Amino acid sequence: TPTFTPAQQVMANGPALADWPRSILDSDYDTNYPLIYPDTRFTLHYQPGTWPERNLAEAAALFNEGFDHIEETMGVEAAEPLDIYLAGTLFEYPNAHLRGLNRPTLRKLFILLDGSGDRADRLYLVTHELTHAVARATWGAPSSTMLSEGLATYTGRQALEDGGYLPYQQVCLAAYAAGEMRSMAAVERDWQQFEGHI
């Protein structure tokens, strides 16, 4: 049985979350992600009783497909094997909003893979987050949020559009027409204006 770290706070106007299992990002990885699946370019670490355990073949296939697409698109080869931690539950407070986090100095990538969405959505997420890790390992630290997130969004694009999602240009035109398009100059000046790749 995994030992998840519970959130120790109460959400405003919501239930206490002290007993809701959360996945960790900072320590005790072997306890929180005790199951291991080794592959040539990565090692998956995951939790018992979660979507990755029940769908391990699909999870491994998503990462291999993501790596193949990234290497072809970027013209690079993944340098050394990456440790990938598959969270089957939301990350602990204050990171419950994250779907992925790259820890380049530790060679660790954390991804929320709980079975939500369809295969195209999961492949997009995996490709997006893997891009951060591969780009950092092969090209070095990004010089801006726009370059880092732009590249990761670009490499994941094919998964969504092949899966029947609206093309990026249509989404951007709709956001612009609705007055919701974020200023790219503002994002470039202040990374906190980015508010996530979605």
Backbone as ProteinMPNN parsed JSONL, in Angstrom:
{"seq_chain_A": "TPTFTPAQQVMANGPALADWPRSILDSDYDTNYPLIYPDTRFTLHYQPGTWPERNLAEAAALFNEGFDHIEETMGVEAAEPLDIYLAGTLFEYPNAHLRGLNRPTLRKLFILLDGSGDRADRLYLVTHELTHAVARATWGAPSSTMLSEGLATYTGRQALEDGGYLPYQQVCLAAYAAGEMRSMAAVERDWQQFEGHI", "coords_chain_A": {"N_chain_A": [[0.845, -1.188, 0.0], [0.643, 2.172, -0.913], [2.253, 5.013, 0.588], [0.87, 7.874, 0.744], [1.287, 11.423, 0.807], [-0.736, 13.407, 2.704], [-2.709, 16.332, 2.013], [-2.538, 19.158, 4.1], [-4.517, 21.103, 4.712], [-7.43, 23.245, 4.566], [-9.709, 23.791, 2.057], [-11.024, 26.874, 0.875], [-14.446, 27.381, 1.416], [-14.892, 24.686, 1.044], [-14.402, 21.076, 1.487], [-12.456, 19.563, 4.173], [-9.199, 18.498, 3.412], [-7.491, 16.696, 4.532], [-7.491, 13.906, 4.578], [-7.354, 13.111, 1.978], [-5.608, 11.374, -0.413], [-2.507, 12.457, -1.706], [-0.08, 13.006, -4.268], [3.456, 13.201, -4.012], [6.115, 15.653, -4.501], [8.572, 16.291, -3.54], [10.12, 14.617, -1.734], [11.029, 11.36, -0.349], [10.562, 9.546, -2.475], [10.735, 6.817, -3.148], [8.973, 5.56, -1.405], [6.536, 6.773, -2.025], [6.242, 6.272, -4.734], [6.451, 3.328, -5.361], [6.528, 1.261, -7.301], [8.159, 0.028, -10.238], [9.052, 0.429, -13.648], [11.312, -0.351, -15.991], [12.731, 1.064, -18.973], [14.402, 1.65, -22.12], [14.951, 4.426, -22.54], [13.879, 5.606, -20.336], [12.757, 5.324, -16.901], [9.889, 4.28, -15.394], [8.219, 5.276, -12.493], [5.754, 4.419, -10.272], [2.485, 4.253, -8.634], [0.78, 1.835, -6.581], [-2.496, 0.587, -7.367], [-3.382, 2.649, -8.99], [-4.134, 4.505, -12.056], [-1.813, 4.31, -13.8], [-0.725, 1.8, -12.95], [-2.763, 0.004, -13.632], [-2.832, 0.374, -16.326], [-0.312, -0.017, -17.519], [1.047, -0.816, -19.879], [-0.045, 0.934, -21.808], [0.769, 3.38, -20.703], [3.61, 3.19, -20.871], [3.834, 3.005, -23.651], [2.883, 5.541, -24.415], [4.961, 7.201, -23.5], [7.164, 6.243, -24.995], [6.258, 6.833, -27.573], [6.028, 9.599, -27.342], [8.745, 10.33, -26.854], [9.876, 9.449, -29.324], [8.599, 11.187, -31.158], [9.429, 13.721, -30.236], [12.254, 13.566, -30.508], [12.459, 13.287, -33.289], [11.173, 15.65, -34.183], [12.665, 17.722, -32.948], [15.201, 17.086, -33.745], [17.103, 15.823, -32.141], [18.7, 13.566, -29.782], [17.605, 11.808, -27.02], [19.506, 12.23, -24.178], [20.394, 10.763, -21.689], [18.959, 8.126, -19.667], [15.783, 8.906, -18.207], [14.22, 9.51, -15.095], [10.907, 8.994, -14.471], [8.117, 10.0, -12.763], [5.009, 8.863, -12.111], [2.172, 10.258, -11.161], [-0.724, 9.149, -9.651], [-2.67, 10.47, -8.41], [-3.775, 13.817, -7.598], [-1.192, 16.3, -7.165], [0.452, 17.166, -4.057], [-0.541, 19.906, -1.893], [1.16, 23.003, -2.303], [0.664, 22.386, -5.002], [-1.432, 21.293, -6.465], [-2.588, 22.097, -8.811], [-0.861, 21.471, -10.848], [0.024, 19.581, -13.751], [2.297, 18.523, -14.605], [5.827, 18.463, -13.87], [9.134, 19.365, -14.321], [12.208, 18.401, -13.03], [15.119, 19.254, -13.601], [17.783, 19.235, -12.532], [17.764, 17.022, -10.925], [17.217, 15.064, -12.691], [14.591, 14.173, -12.943], [11.202, 13.708, -13.751], [7.931, 14.658, -13.202], [4.626, 13.616, -13.602], [1.151, 13.985, -13.787], [-0.787, 11.355, -14.258], [-3.591, 10.209, -14.445], [-5.549, 8.966, -15.847], [-7.473, 10.653, -16.809], [-9.129, 12.462, -19.451], [-8.737, 11.721, -23.008], [-6.902, 9.383, -25.117], [-5.427, 11.005, -26.883], [-5.245, 13.407, -25.47], [-3.756, 12.546, -23.25], [-1.388, 11.763, -24.547], [-0.59, 14.223, -25.559], [-0.048, 15.621, -23.144], [2.056, 14.044, -22.057], [3.987, 14.298, -24.116], [4.364, 17.079, -24.136], [5.4, 17.578, -21.509], [7.652, 15.888, -21.514], [9.131, 17.172, -23.477], [10.121, 19.463, -22.199], [12.023, 18.273, -20.493], [13.753, 16.898, -22.32], [14.612, 18.99, -24.001], [15.937, 20.642, -22.177], [17.997, 18.914, -21.375], [19.411, 18.537, -23.743], [19.642, 20.961, -25.202], [20.053, 22.86, -23.266], [19.393, 25.253, -20.575], [16.31, 27.044, -20.845], [15.895, 30.307, -22.316], [13.696, 31.842, -21.927], [10.257, 31.95, -20.788], [8.4, 31.9, -22.865], [9.813, 30.656, -24.986], [10.374, 28.143, -23.852], [7.799, 27.064, -23.104], [6.502, 27.467, -25.493], [7.892, 25.778, -27.275], [7.334, 23.268, -26.092], [4.553, 23.196, -26.295], [4.315, 23.284, -29.042], [5.533, 20.835, -29.87], [3.743, 19.03, -28.797], [1.494, 19.467, -30.238], [0.766, 17.914, -32.561], [-0.271, 15.536, -31.514], [-2.721, 16.325, -30.408], [-4.113, 17.448, -32.626], [-4.129, 15.292, -34.426], [-5.748, 13.713, -32.935], [-8.236, 14.789, -33.263], [-8.806, 17.224, -32.092], [-9.452, 20.799, -32.096], [-7.578, 22.729, -34.465], [-4.618, 24.546, -33.551], [-4.474, 27.192, -34.59], [-7.185, 27.876, -34.984], [-8.159, 27.833, -32.36], [-6.64, 29.899, -31.227], [-7.464, 32.075, -32.833], [-10.168, 32.194, -32.099], [-9.923, 32.81, -29.376], [-8.704, 35.302, -29.613], [-10.704, 36.747, -30.992], [-12.623, 36.777, -29.011], [-11.518, 38.469, -27.241], [-9.778, 37.419, -25.409], [-7.155, 36.746, -25.787], [-3.992, 36.448, -24.544], [-1.456, 38.879, -23.975], [1.479, 38.473, -25.709], [3.807, 39.895, -25.327], [3.52, 40.735, -22.695], [3.619, 38.317, -21.348], [6.213, 37.537, -21.959], [7.673, 39.486, -20.58], [6.9, 39.034, -17.926], [6.868, 36.111, -16.378], [4.894, 35.052, -14.749], [2.536, 35.865, -15.801], [1.911, 34.008, -17.611], [0.409, 31.758, -16.786], [0.101, 28.973, -17.178], [0.194, 26.314, -19.669], [-2.201, 25.704, -20.972]], "CA_chain_A": [[0.0, 0.0, 0.0], [1.474, 3.372, -0.972], [2.114, 6.008, 1.644], [0.732, 9.185, 0.124], [1.348, 12.554, 1.728], [-2.004, 14.122, 2.623], [-2.706, 17.788, 2.1], [-2.869, 19.528, 5.474], [-5.185, 22.388, 4.693], [-8.85, 23.225, 4.241], [-9.983, 24.698, 0.958], [-12.078, 27.839, 1.154], [-15.786, 26.939, 1.034], [-14.84, 23.292, 0.615], [-14.147, 20.097, 2.538], [-11.092, 19.352, 4.638], [-8.53, 17.576, 2.496], [-6.442, 16.008, 5.276], [-7.482, 12.476, 4.319], [-7.333, 12.867, 0.535], [-4.23, 11.048, -0.785], [-1.863, 13.321, -2.693], [1.238, 12.575, -4.723], [4.478, 14.144, -3.562], [7.086, 16.148, -5.467], [9.805, 16.75, -2.914], [10.937, 13.7, -0.941], [10.514, 10.024, -0.095], [10.016, 9.076, -3.739], [10.63, 5.36, -3.18], [7.769, 5.173, -0.678], [5.344, 7.272, -2.704], [6.178, 5.677, -6.075], [7.252, 2.12, -5.116], [6.569, 0.33, -8.423], [9.134, 0.482, -11.233], [9.073, -0.185, -14.98], [12.464, 0.184, -16.735], [12.748, 1.051, -20.422], [15.728, 2.094, -22.548], [15.125, 5.873, -22.403], [13.249, 6.103, -19.11], [12.253, 4.391, -15.89], [8.643, 4.76, -14.814], [7.971, 5.019, -11.081], [4.32, 4.646, -10.156], [1.85, 3.886, -7.378], [-0.197, 0.747, -6.664], [-3.912, 0.932, -7.339], [-3.649, 3.859, -9.764], [-4.28, 4.305, -13.5], [-0.602, 3.759, -14.424], [-0.56, 0.37, -12.679], [-3.78, -0.735, -14.374], [-2.642, 0.619, -17.766], [1.129, 0.172, -17.646], [1.458, -0.93, -21.282], [-0.394, 2.188, -22.487], [1.631, 4.443, -20.181], [4.938, 3.044, -21.481], [3.695, 3.328, -25.077], [2.77, 6.998, -24.53], [6.285, 7.811, -23.337], [7.99, 5.903, -26.156], [5.755, 7.613, -28.706], [6.416, 10.982, -27.084], [10.186, 10.453, -27.11], [10.115, 9.334, -30.763], [8.142, 12.408, -31.824], [10.298, 14.833, -29.82], [13.571, 13.417, -31.125], [12.321, 13.572, -34.721], [10.798, 17.055, -34.37], [13.732, 18.612, -32.501], [16.475, 16.681, -34.318], [18.022, 15.491, -31.054], [18.556, 12.238, -29.198], [17.555, 11.9, -25.558], [20.868, 11.974, -23.729], [20.509, 9.669, -20.738], [17.633, 7.727, -19.18], [15.091, 9.853, -17.341], [13.3, 8.942, -14.106], [9.596, 9.611, -14.631], [7.245, 9.658, -11.646], [3.632, 8.967, -12.56], [1.239, 10.481, -10.063], [-2.076, 8.67, -9.907], [-3.566, 11.408, -7.727], [-3.284, 15.192, -7.672], [-0.016, 16.587, -6.351], [0.177, 17.764, -2.758], [-0.609, 21.358, -1.773], [0.335, 23.905, -3.099], [0.88, 22.064, -6.414], [-2.538, 20.487, -6.976], [-2.959, 22.56, -10.158], [0.127, 21.025, -11.827], [-0.107, 18.288, -14.427], [3.646, 18.04, -14.802], [6.914, 19.292, -13.35], [10.456, 18.866, -14.658], [13.265, 18.722, -12.077], [16.276, 18.905, -14.434], [19.01, 18.938, -11.792], [17.605, 15.684, -10.357], [16.85, 14.167, -13.8], [13.298, 13.608, -12.583], [10.034, 14.339, -14.352], [6.709, 14.252, -12.517], [3.469, 13.817, -14.466], [-0.132, 13.48, -13.314], [-1.348, 10.46, -15.265], [-4.665, 9.574, -13.66], [-6.539, 8.398, -16.754], [-8.425, 11.661, -17.29], [-8.977, 12.788, -20.861], [-8.636, 10.579, -23.904], [-5.506, 9.057, -25.411], [-4.784, 12.165, -27.499], [-4.954, 14.346, -24.384], [-2.653, 11.995, -22.461], [-0.176, 11.833, -25.365], [-0.179, 15.637, -25.566], [0.546, 15.941, -21.846], [3.338, 13.354, -21.961], [4.913, 14.916, -25.071], [4.65, 18.438, -23.64], [6.29, 17.543, -20.342], [8.926, 15.3, -21.94], [9.869, 18.175, -24.249], [10.883, 20.285, -21.244], [13.173, 17.508, -20.018], [14.68, 16.63, -23.42], [15.2, 20.261, -24.439], [16.893, 21.08, -21.146], [19.151, 18.016, -21.368], [20.156, 18.591, -25.003], [19.892, 22.343, -25.64], [20.385, 23.709, -22.127], [18.307, 25.971, -19.91], [15.62, 27.983, -21.742], [16.147, 31.721, -22.022], [12.45, 32.523, -21.6], [9.053, 31.137, -20.656], [7.782, 31.759, -24.172], [10.533, 29.641, -25.752], [10.205, 26.85, -23.195], [6.418, 26.593, -23.237], [6.166, 27.452, -26.915], [8.431, 24.55, -27.852], [6.599, 22.113, -25.551], [3.211, 23.233, -26.87], [4.468, 22.95, -30.458], [5.794, 19.412, -30.063], [2.545, 18.278, -28.438], [0.399, 19.856, -31.134], [0.344, 16.854, -33.471], [-1.092, 14.564, -30.778], [-4.082, 16.858, -30.281], [-4.768, 17.613, -33.919], [-4.389, 13.939, -34.935], [-6.826, 13.166, -32.112], [-9.506, 15.422, -33.58], [-8.986, 18.511, -31.417], [-9.367, 21.953, -32.993], [-6.213, 23.191, -34.739], [-4.175, 25.662, -32.702], [-4.813, 28.493, -35.169], [-8.6, 28.154, -34.725], [-8.3, 28.142, -30.938], [-6.064, 31.23, -31.004], [-8.345, 33.066, -33.457], [-11.371, 32.308, -31.268], [-9.54, 33.542, -28.163], [-8.472, 36.695, -30.015], [-12.009, 37.347, -31.303], [-13.357, 36.947, -27.756], [-10.787, 39.402, -26.386], [-9.129, 36.646, -24.345], [-5.783, 36.399, -26.146], [-3.002, 37.041, -23.646], [-0.39, 39.607, -24.648], [2.729, 37.728, -25.699], [4.829, 40.77, -24.757], [3.354, 40.706, -21.238], [4.108, 37.017, -20.884], [7.67, 37.538, -22.074], [8.219, 40.341, -19.526], [6.566, 38.523, -16.597], [6.498, 34.702, -16.58], [3.684, 34.715, -13.993], [1.383, 36.166, -16.648], [1.675, 32.879, -18.519], [-0.719, 31.033, -16.187], [-0.033, 27.6, -17.633], [0.201, 26.158, -21.131], [-3.542, 25.598, -21.546]], "C_chain_A": [[0.878, 1.235, 0.0], [1.221, 4.287, 0.209], [2.07, 7.366, 0.988], [0.819, 10.259, 1.184], [0.048, 13.33, 1.636], [-1.804, 15.631, 2.649], [-3.165, 18.167, 3.496], [-3.528, 20.905, 5.524], [-6.664, 22.198, 4.396], [-9.065, 24.224, 3.12], [-11.11, 25.64, 1.341], [-13.41, 27.325, 0.615], [-15.811, 25.486, 0.565], [-14.498, 22.368, 1.766], [-12.691, 20.093, 2.985], [-10.453, 18.294, 3.757], [-7.484, 16.722, 3.196], [-6.37, 14.521, 4.947], [-7.446, 12.122, 2.833], [-5.895, 12.571, 0.109], [-3.714, 11.971, -1.882], [-0.508, 12.746, -3.059], [2.257, 13.642, -4.372], [5.424, 14.528, -4.691], [8.477, 16.325, -4.866], [10.658, 15.73, -2.17], [10.285, 12.323, -0.879], [9.875, 9.413, -1.354], [9.801, 7.562, -3.752], [9.382, 4.862, -2.462], [6.519, 5.575, -1.439], [5.151, 6.669, -4.089], [6.962, 4.357, -6.059], [7.384, 1.152, -6.299], [7.435, 0.905, -9.543], [8.986, -0.309, -12.535], [10.249, 0.422, -15.74], [12.278, 0.055, -18.24], [14.103, 1.608, -20.843], [15.969, 3.585, -22.322], [14.569, 6.437, -21.11], [12.967, 4.949, -18.155], [10.994, 5.013, -15.317], [8.574, 4.335, -13.359], [6.491, 5.337, -10.865], [3.764, 4.012, -8.89], [0.868, 2.73, -7.569], [-1.629, 1.284, -6.658], [-4.282, 2.165, -8.132], [-3.753, 3.518, -11.249], [-2.998, 3.764, -14.134], [-0.4, 2.265, -14.146], [-1.534, -0.455, -13.521], [-3.573, -0.637, -15.889], [-1.162, 0.821, -18.093], [1.598, 0.103, -19.101], [1.142, 0.352, -22.045], [0.504, 3.32, -22.017], [3.013, 4.379, -20.824], [4.896, 3.408, -22.961], [3.597, 4.834, -25.293], [4.142, 7.654, -24.444], [7.207, 7.468, -24.5], [7.566, 6.692, -27.383], [6.143, 9.082, -28.556], [7.891, 11.219, -27.36], [10.484, 10.401, -28.604], [9.76, 10.631, -31.481], [9.051, 13.592, -31.493], [11.651, 14.745, -30.512], [13.52, 13.733, -32.623], [12.062, 15.059, -34.961], [11.946, 17.997, -34.043], [15.085, 18.265, -33.108], [17.527, 16.39, -33.266], [17.821, 14.035, -30.653], [18.58, 12.399, -27.687], [18.876, 11.406, -24.997], [20.998, 10.745, -22.834], [19.139, 9.33, -20.201], [17.079, 8.705, -18.152], [14.218, 9.087, -16.351], [11.988, 9.712, -14.187], [8.678, 9.086, -13.541], [5.805, 9.929, -12.058], [2.706, 9.078, -11.357], [-0.139, 9.99, -10.47], [-3.128, 9.509, -9.225], [-2.979, 12.805, -7.877], [-2.056, 15.364, -6.788], [-0.42, 17.297, -5.061], [0.133, 19.294, -2.855], [0.801, 21.915, -1.624], [0.398, 23.611, -4.601], [-0.235, 21.244, -7.047], [-2.945, 20.898, -8.387], [-2.013, 22.032, -11.232], [-0.269, 19.702, -12.471], [1.274, 17.709, -14.695], [4.67, 19.01, -14.255], [8.235, 18.619, -13.677], [11.44, 19.335, -13.597], [14.597, 18.358, -12.742], [17.541, 18.564, -13.656], [18.962, 17.551, -11.158], [17.375, 14.622, -11.43], [15.557, 13.429, -13.49], [12.19, 14.427, -13.243], [8.806, 13.775, -13.66], [5.519, 14.583, -13.408], [2.23, 13.219, -13.807], [-0.738, 12.659, -14.445], [-2.409, 9.621, -14.558], [-5.772, 8.993, -14.527], [-7.545, 9.406, -17.27], [-8.114, 12.002, -18.749], [-8.981, 11.532, -21.716], [-7.166, 10.347, -24.24], [-4.759, 10.246, -26.025], [-4.378, 13.184, -26.442], [-3.769, 13.849, -23.556], [-1.34, 12.055, -23.24], [0.322, 13.272, -25.452], [0.549, 15.977, -24.274], [1.937, 15.318, -21.717], [4.365, 14.019, -22.88], [5.322, 16.308, -24.605], [5.674, 18.397, -22.514], [7.639, 16.919, -20.676], [9.773, 16.309, -22.701], [10.697, 19.056, -23.33], [12.156, 19.552, -20.815], [14.208, 17.291, -21.124], [15.363, 17.914, -23.878], [16.246, 20.75, -23.445], [18.163, 20.228, -21.188], [20.003, 18.137, -22.626], [20.526, 20.012, -25.424], [20.273, 23.283, -24.507], [19.16, 24.427, -21.582], [17.646, 26.945, -20.88], [15.887, 29.421, -21.328], [14.866, 32.479, -21.686], [11.308, 31.528, -21.459], [8.432, 30.882, -22.019], [8.488, 30.691, -25.014], [10.296, 28.251, -25.167], [8.805, 26.282, -23.412], [5.985, 26.545, -24.702], [6.654, 26.177, -27.589], [7.625, 23.336, -27.388], [5.176, 22.048, -26.11], [3.26, 22.839, -28.346], [4.675, 21.445, -30.665], [4.572, 18.559, -29.723], [1.379, 18.473, -29.389], [-0.132, 18.7, -31.984], [-0.562, 15.848, -32.77], [-2.535, 15.038, -30.686], [-4.789, 16.916, -31.628], [-5.036, 16.269, -34.588], [-5.551, 13.291, -34.175], [-8.167, 13.849, -32.32], [-9.781, 16.731, -32.855], [-8.9, 19.645, -32.437], [-7.911, 22.339, -33.238], [-5.879, 24.422, -33.898], [-4.606, 27.017, -33.261], [-6.275, 28.854, -34.902], [-8.833, 28.529, -33.27], [-7.797, 29.558, -30.659], [-6.933, 32.325, -31.621], [-9.617, 33.275, -32.638], [-11.068, 33.088, -29.996], [-9.326, 35.02, -28.471], [-9.793, 37.411, -30.267], [-12.819, 37.61, -30.037], [-12.661, 37.922, -26.807], [-10.055, 38.713, -25.246], [-7.68, 36.282, -24.663], [-4.816, 37.164, -25.253], [-1.924, 37.758, -24.455], [0.909, 38.813, -24.554], [3.858, 38.565, -25.113], [4.744, 40.764, -23.233], [3.879, 39.406, -20.662], [5.634, 36.982, -20.911], [8.322, 38.374, -20.972], [8.017, 39.751, -18.137], [6.039, 37.094, -16.733], [5.226, 34.336, -15.827], [2.41, 35.048, -14.761], [1.015, 34.989, -17.532], [0.489, 32.04, -18.069], [-0.963, 29.66, -16.799], [-0.207, 27.474, -19.131], [-1.185, 26.05, -21.727], [-3.997, 26.97, -22.032]], "O_chain_A": [[1.778, 1.343, 0.833], [0.121, 4.331, 0.759], [3.114, 7.954, 0.704], [0.462, 10.026, 2.339], [-0.254, 13.871, 0.572], [-0.848, 16.135, 3.237], [-4.094, 17.556, 4.025], [-3.121, 21.765, 6.304], [-7.093, 21.108, 4.017], [-8.649, 25.378, 3.224], [-12.041, 25.252, 2.048], [-13.482, 26.88, -0.53], [-16.67, 25.107, -0.232], [-14.323, 22.821, 2.898], [-11.807, 20.56, 2.267], [-11.095, 17.307, 3.397], [-6.668, 16.084, 2.53], [-5.293, 13.929, 5.027], [-7.503, 10.944, 2.477], [-5.033, 13.437, 0.256], [-4.407, 12.23, -2.866], [0.132, 12.076, -2.248], [1.966, 14.837, -4.425], [5.527, 13.831, -5.7], [9.453, 16.492, -5.597], [11.851, 15.975, -1.991], [9.143, 12.142, -1.3], [8.787, 8.84, -1.295], [8.81, 7.076, -4.298], [8.796, 3.856, -2.861], [5.551, 4.816, -1.497], [4.022, 6.565, -4.568], [8.024, 4.268, -6.674], [8.276, 0.303, -6.292], [7.445, 2.115, -9.771], [8.82, -1.528, -12.53], [10.197, 1.597, -16.102], [11.736, -0.938, -18.724], [14.886, 2.006, -19.98], [17.076, 3.977, -21.951], [14.762, 7.615, -20.812], [12.943, 3.78, -18.538], [11.021, 6.135, -14.813], [8.836, 3.18, -13.026], [6.03, 6.416, -11.239], [4.478, 3.321, -8.163], [0.199, 2.649, -8.599], [-1.926, 2.299, -6.027], [-5.385, 2.687, -7.973], [-3.494, 2.384, -11.653], [-3.075, 2.836, -14.94], [0.055, 1.538, -15.028], [-1.161, -1.497, -14.059], [-4.079, -1.469, -16.642], [-0.806, 1.722, -18.852], [2.458, 0.883, -19.509], [1.959, 0.815, -22.841], [0.954, 4.133, -22.824], [3.534, 5.4, -21.274], [5.817, 4.046, -23.471], [4.166, 5.356, -26.252], [4.453, 8.557, -25.221], [7.964, 8.328, -24.95], [8.408, 7.166, -28.146], [6.538, 9.729, -29.526], [8.254, 12.191, -28.022], [11.259, 11.214, -29.107], [10.526, 11.117, -32.313], [9.399, 14.376, -32.376], [12.142, 15.741, -31.044], [14.427, 14.369, -33.16], [12.67, 15.659, -35.847], [12.183, 18.962, -34.769], [16.025, 19.054, -33.006], [18.708, 16.673, -33.468], [16.9, 13.364, -31.12], [19.469, 13.05, -27.139], [19.314, 10.297, -25.302], [21.662, 9.78, -23.212], [18.232, 10.16, -20.268], [17.817, 9.256, -17.335], [13.551, 8.123, -16.727], [11.957, 10.928, -13.995], [8.482, 7.877, -13.408], [5.424, 11.07, -12.321], [2.489, 8.108, -10.63], [-0.658, 10.376, -11.518], [-4.326, 9.303, -9.421], [-1.814, 12.955, -8.243], [-1.896, 14.665, -5.787], [-1.47, 17.933, -4.978], [0.695, 19.889, -3.774], [1.589, 21.342, -0.872], [0.199, 24.525, -5.401], [-0.014, 20.572, -8.054], [-3.586, 20.117, -9.09], [-2.326, 22.132, -12.419], [-0.825, 18.82, -11.817], [1.399, 16.518, -14.982], [4.431, 20.216, -14.18], [8.441, 17.449, -13.357], [11.507, 20.526, -13.292], [15.146, 17.286, -12.486], [18.3, 17.69, -14.074], [20.008, 16.963, -10.883], [17.342, 13.428, -11.132], [15.433, 12.229, -13.734], [12.236, 15.656, -13.285], [8.655, 12.559, -13.542], [5.412, 15.7, -13.914], [2.257, 12.085, -13.328], [-1.152, 13.206, -15.467], [-2.162, 8.492, -14.135], [-6.811, 8.575, -14.017], [-8.393, 9.057, -18.091], [-6.983, 11.849, -19.212], [-9.198, 10.426, -21.221], [-6.288, 11.03, -23.713], [-3.587, 10.465, -25.719], [-3.291, 13.758, -26.512], [-2.884, 14.628, -23.2], [-0.295, 12.362, -22.668], [1.529, 13.512, -25.421], [1.635, 16.555, -24.303], [2.885, 15.991, -21.313], [5.494, 14.275, -22.461], [6.496, 16.67, -24.675], [6.689, 19.092, -22.559], [8.667, 17.373, -20.174], [10.998, 16.305, -22.585], [11.847, 19.367, -23.638], [13.236, 20.142, -20.779], [15.404, 17.476, -20.898], [16.571, 17.919, -24.118], [17.315, 21.217, -23.838], [19.27, 20.749, -21.054], [21.203, 17.866, -22.58], [21.617, 20.235, -25.951], [20.763, 24.385, -24.755], [18.042, 24.235, -22.06], [18.337, 27.603, -21.658], [16.08, 29.719, -20.149], [14.92, 33.616, -21.217], [11.386, 30.403, -21.952], [7.985, 29.77, -22.301], [7.824, 29.902, -25.686], [10.046, 27.297, -25.903], [8.655, 25.144, -23.856], [5.198, 25.686, -25.097], [5.93, 25.566, -28.374], [7.275, 22.476, -28.196], [4.658, 20.962, -26.368], [2.368, 22.151, -28.844], [4.052, 20.852, -31.546], [4.386, 17.485, -30.296], [0.397, 17.731, -29.347], [-1.344, 18.528, -32.111], [-1.52, 15.358, -33.368], [-3.465, 14.251, -30.864], [-5.934, 16.482, -31.753], [-6.06, 16.11, -35.252], [-6.248, 12.429, -34.709], [-9.137, 13.53, -31.632], [-10.869, 17.294, -32.984], [-8.339, 19.469, -33.518], [-7.095, 22.282, -32.318], [-6.752, 25.23, -33.579], [-5.048, 27.889, -32.513], [-6.58, 30.014, -34.623], [-9.611, 29.436, -32.975], [-8.445, 30.324, -29.946], [-7.124, 33.38, -31.017], [-10.089, 34.403, -32.498], [-11.862, 33.933, -29.581], [-9.716, 35.887, -27.69], [-9.989, 38.54, -29.818], [-13.609, 38.553, -29.988], [-13.146, 38.176, -25.705], [-9.745, 39.34, -24.233], [-7.04, 35.577, -23.883], [-4.831, 38.395, -25.221], [-1.526, 37.276, -25.515], [1.385, 38.515, -23.458], [4.766, 38.028, -24.478], [5.77, 40.784, -22.553], [4.513, 39.398, -19.607], [6.266, 36.459, -19.994], [9.395, 38.024, -20.481], [8.859, 39.937, -17.259], [4.901, 36.886, -17.153], [4.536, 33.397, -16.223], [1.33, 34.571, -14.414], [-0.059, 34.967, -18.134], [-0.345, 31.654, -18.888], [-2.11, 29.232, -16.925], [-0.69, 28.394, -19.791], [-1.334, 26.292, -22.924], [-5.104, 27.104, -22.552]]}, "name": "protein", "num_of_chains": 1, "seq": "TPTFTPAQQVMANGPALADWPRSILDSDYDTNYPLIYPDTRFTLHYQPGTWPERNLAEAAALFNEGFDHIEETMGVEAAEPLDIYLAGTLFEYPNAHLRGLNRPTLRKLFILLDGSGDRADRLYLVTHELTHAVARATWGAPSSTMLSEGLATYTGRQALEDGGYLPYQQVCLAAYAAGEMRSMAAVERDWQQFEGHI"}
